[in-house]
């Protein structure tokens, strides 16, 4: 019974990370694209009446930059994890920021 408990404990952690990285980063990227569209004025199509369309919103650009920053950070951490493993190191989150430490 102890083996089943250990397996289920590990399985939910793998599932959570898979959802966060597998669906979370693309969702944040999509939200960043949507925020960028809002930041540039909303509609991308040409208005038939010749009007200028909606005004740009600075908060949309700020939101887009924040979303793209989170996605880039996730990609950079993933690449760092892969490269560190190849050099015999591991990525540690023991402190607030990630560091590379020697494997035990």
Secondary structure, 3 states (H helix, E strand, C coil): CHHHHHHHHHHHHHHHHHHHHHHHHHHHHHHHHHHHHHHCCCCCCCCCCCCCCCCCCHHHHHHHHHHHHHHHHHHHHHHHHHHHHHCCEEEECCCCCCEEEECC
